[in-house]
Amino acid sequence: RPFFTDGANFFDFGLDLKEVFIPFYSRTVGISNDRIVPITAGLKAVGQEGAWGVGALDVQTRDVYGVPATNLAAGRVTYDLNQNLRVGAIGTNGNPNGLTSNSLAGLDAVWQTSTFQGDKNLGFGAWGARSFGDVGPGDRGGWGIKLTYPNDLWNIQGSVKQFGDALDPVLGYLPRPGTRSYGLGASYQPRPAGGLFSGVRQFFFEAF
């Protein structure tokens, strides 16, 4: 597993998407129909040089259990336009079942700062992705935007995400294709300075 997990952050995509959509998830490599598929060889390169970040993985699996030998690949490139804005692209190719073709391409942009109004955190993210190959009929695309204000007193979030019914990242993770979701929420989290509630470190009042 260290071969796959070391530098996995170089493949991160979008802003806070990990619970709903991951274009590339390394645990899909070497598994087909819940059975372990042996790997013949693999190559990986990850690193940061100046404003550029790169992650690349290529793996060749064996012919076993009726699953043909297949090549699985993923690549991710990011570029920091400035200290706040990062843009990137991701692509995957190959299907662990070795029988059908599957590719995915995506673009994303994340803007974040910790100096909004002096000392506040603020973030904005946008992304788009599309599947190619043998993925069936329907909408092959997906997109989303998110605004987040994650601070100690106020934590505010809003998002819109849409996943086409034929968006199929077989080298990734998407539990609910064919959906559109809207999210809005806020947490008010005061820290009592004394008085009646002096024994309380922090209150959390939340609505999502």
Backbone torsions as a table, in degrees:
resi	resn	phi	psi	omega
1	ARG	NA	-33.7	179.9
2	PRO	-55.5	-31.8	178.5
3	PHE	-57.6	-37.4	-177.4
4	PHE	-88.5	-35.8	-172.7
5	THR	-82.6	-31.0	179.2
6	ASP	-63.3	124.7	-179.4
7	GLY	75.3	16.4	-178.7
8	ALA	-62.3	-24.7	-179.4
9	ASN	-65.0	-19.7	178.0
10	PHE	-68.5	-14.6	178.5
11	PHE	-99.6	2.0	179.8
12	ASP	-60.3	140.9	-172.9
13	PHE	-132.4	133.3	175.9
14	GLY	74.3	-171.7	-179.5
15	LEU	-112.3	112.0	176.6
16	ASP	55.2	48.6	-179.8
17	LEU	-100.4	-6.0	-164.9
18	LYS	-60.8	-25.3	-179.1
19	GLU	-83.5	-13.9	-174.0
20	VAL	-124.4	-24.3	-176.9
21	PHE	-160.8	121.0	175.7
22	ILE	-129.4	111.5	-179.6
23	PRO	-60.9	-36.7	178.0
24	PHE	-134.1	124.4	179.5
25	TYR	-130.1	116.5	-168.4
26	SER	-62.6	-23.0	-178.5
27	ARG	-72.2	-8.0	174.1
28	THR	-78.6	-15.0	-179.2
29	VAL	-83.9	128.4	-179.4
30	GLY	87.2	13.8	178.3
31	ILE	-137.2	132.5	175.1
32	SER	-143.3	125.8	-177.4
33	ASN	53.0	42.8	178.1
34	ASP	64.0	17.0	176.6
35	ARG	-115.8	142.6	-179.7
36	ILE	-73.2	129.0	177.0
37	VAL	-109.0	118.9	-178.0
38	PRO	-60.3	146.4	179.4
39	ILE	-104.9	127.1	178.0
40	THR	-74.6	-48.6	-178.9
41	ALA	-160.9	158.4	177.7
42	GLY	-151.5	149.2	177.1
43	LEU	-128.5	141.3	178.3
44	LYS	-143.9	142.3	174.5
45	ALA	-138.9	126.9	176.0
46	VAL	-137.3	147.9	178.3
47	GLY	172.8	169.4	179.0
48	GLN	-127.9	131.2	176.7
49	GLU	-137.0	104.8	-176.2
50	GLY	63.2	-127.9	-179.2
51	ALA	-82.6	-7.7	-175.7
52	TRP	-95.9	139.4	171.5
53	GLY	-126.5	138.0	-175.7
54	VAL	-135.8	137.1	170.4
55	GLY	-136.0	128.2	-179.3
56	ALA	-141.9	137.6	-179.4
57	LEU	-141.3	134.5	176.2
58	ASP	-139.1	126.0	-175.2
59	VAL	-132.9	138.9	175.1
60	GLN	-112.6	122.7	179.5
61	THR	-99.0	166.2	-177.3
62	ARG	-93.8	164.2	174.4
63	ASP	-84.1	110.3	-176.1
64	VAL	-158.2	150.4	178.1
65	TYR	56.4	28.5	-178.1
66	GLY	79.1	3.7	177.1
67	VAL	-96.6	114.6	-177.9
68	PRO	-62.6	152.4	172.8
69	ALA	-58.7	137.2	-177.0
70	THR	-146.6	159.0	177.4
71	ASN	-105.7	132.9	-179.3
72	LEU	-123.0	130.6	-175.6
73	ALA	-140.1	149.2	175.8
74	ALA	-146.4	143.3	178.9
75	GLY	-143.6	144.8	-179.0
76	ARG	-141.8	132.9	177.7
77	VAL	-130.2	133.1	175.4
78	THR	-127.8	155.2	177.6
79	TYR	-141.6	127.6	178.9
80	ASP	-87.9	104.7	179.2
81	LEU	-67.0	-32.9	172.6
82	ASN	-157.8	-170.3	-175.6
83	GLN	-68.8	-12.3	-178.1
84	ASN	-109.9	-30.9	-170.2
85	LEU	-110.8	125.1	175.4
86	ARG	-122.0	131.0	175.2
87	VAL	-116.6	154.1	-177.2
88	GLY	-159.0	170.7	176.6
89	ALA	-139.4	150.2	178.1
90	ILE	-139.6	149.2	177.7
91	GLY	-149.0	145.2	174.6
92	THR	-133.2	155.5	178.1
93	ASN	-150.3	133.7	178.4
94	GLY	114.7	151.9	178.4
95	ASN	-124.2	126.0	-179.1
96	PRO	-56.4	-22.7	179.4
97	ASN	-75.7	-11.2	176.6
98	GLY	68.0	4.2	-173.3
99	LEU	-109.3	-30.6	-177.5
100	THR	-125.5	158.9	-179.7
101	SER	-90.8	147.4	178.0
102	ASN	-156.4	130.1	174.4
103	SER	-138.4	157.0	178.2
104	LEU	-143.9	141.1	175.6
105	ALA	-132.8	142.4	-179.3
106	GLY	-148.9	153.4	175.2
107	LEU	-127.0	144.8	178.3
108	ASP	-148.2	160.1	175.9
109	ALA	-143.6	134.8	179.7
110	VAL	-132.0	124.9	175.8
111	TRP	-115.4	126.5	-178.0
112	GLN	-141.6	146.0	175.4
113	THR	-145.9	153.4	174.7
114	SER	-114.9	13.2	-177.4
115	THR	-123.2	21.1	176.7
116	PHE	-65.5	130.3	-175.6
117	GLN	52.2	33.9	175.8
118	GLY	101.8	-58.5	-174.2
119	ASP	-142.7	24.1	-176.6
120	LYS	-104.7	150.1	176.1
121	ASN	-88.4	141.0	177.7
122	LEU	-151.5	137.1	-179.5
123	GLY	-142.4	149.9	176.7
124	PHE	-140.9	134.1	179.7
125	GLY	-135.4	146.7	175.5
126	ALA	-142.4	145.9	-178.4
127	TRP	-152.2	159.2	173.1
128	GLY	-148.2	145.0	-178.9
129	ALA	-148.3	158.0	-179.7
130	ARG	-150.7	140.1	177.1
131	SER	-95.7	152.5	177.8
132	PHE	-136.1	158.6	177.6
133	GLY	101.2	-150.0	-176.2
134	ASP	-85.7	77.6	-176.5
135	VAL	-117.3	4.1	178.0
136	GLY	84.5	174.9	-177.2
137	PRO	-77.4	162.4	176.9
138	GLY	117.0	-173.5	-178.9
139	ASP	-76.9	118.9	-177.4
140	ARG	-91.2	-1.0	-173.7
141	GLY	-104.4	169.0	174.4
142	GLY	-155.1	156.4	179.4
143	TRP	-158.0	164.6	177.9
144	GLY	-168.9	157.7	173.4
145	ILE	-136.9	150.1	178.7
146	LYS	-148.0	139.4	173.5
147	LEU	-120.6	131.1	-177.7
148	THR	-136.3	138.2	178.5
149	TYR	-128.2	75.8	-171.8
150	PRO	-91.1	91.8	-177.7
151	ASN	-128.2	171.4	-170.9
152	ASP	-68.2	-44.1	-178.8
153	LEU	-82.4	-45.9	178.2
154	TRP	-121.8	133.5	173.5
155	ASN	-125.6	106.9	-173.7
156	ILE	-120.9	136.5	-179.2
157	GLN	-140.6	146.0	174.1
158	GLY	-147.7	141.3	-176.9
159	SER	-155.3	156.3	170.2
160	VAL	-135.3	131.7	179.6
161	LYS	-137.9	137.0	175.6
162	GLN	-131.7	131.9	-180.0
163	PHE	-125.1	119.2	179.3
164	GLY	-65.8	154.5	-177.9
165	ASP	-70.6	-15.4	176.6
166	ALA	-110.1	11.8	171.6
167	LEU	-75.9	111.9	-168.7
168	ASP	-134.2	84.3	179.8
169	PRO	-82.6	84.0	-174.9
170	VAL	-66.7	-19.4	173.6
171	LEU	-96.7	14.8	-179.0
172	GLY	-136.9	-142.0	-171.7
173	TYR	-149.6	119.7	175.0
174	LEU	-149.3	96.5	-174.6
175	PRO	-73.9	-23.5	-174.1
176	ARG	-134.5	75.2	173.3
177	PRO	-69.7	164.1	178.4
178	GLY	70.2	34.0	-178.9
179	THR	-134.3	155.2	168.6
180	ARG	-127.3	133.1	-177.4
181	SER	-132.4	145.3	175.5
182	TYR	-120.5	136.6	179.1
183	GLY	-133.2	137.7	176.5
184	LEU	-148.9	133.9	-179.0
185	GLY	-163.3	161.2	178.6
186	ALA	-150.1	145.5	174.1
187	SER	-125.2	129.7	173.3
188	TYR	-105.7	121.3	-166.8
189	GLN	-131.4	67.9	-177.3
190	PRO	-74.0	153.0	175.8
191	ARG	-113.5	110.5	-178.5
192	PRO	-59.9	136.5	-179.8
193	ALA	-89.9	-12.2	-178.5
194	GLY	161.0	-160.5	178.3
195	GLY	74.1	-144.9	-174.7
196	LEU	-58.6	-34.3	-176.1
197	PHE	-106.2	29.7	-176.8
198	SER	-63.7	-21.7	179.3
199	GLY	-85.3	-1.7	-179.5
200	VAL	-99.1	127.2	180.0
201	ARG	-74.3	-45.1	-177.4
202	GLN	-159.9	139.9	173.2
203	PHE	-97.2	152.6	176.8
204	PHE	-131.2	112.8	174.4
205	PHE	-114.3	115.6	-169.1
206	GLU	-127.1	143.9	171.3
207	ALA	-143.7	122.6	-178.2
208	PHE	-134.9	NA	NA
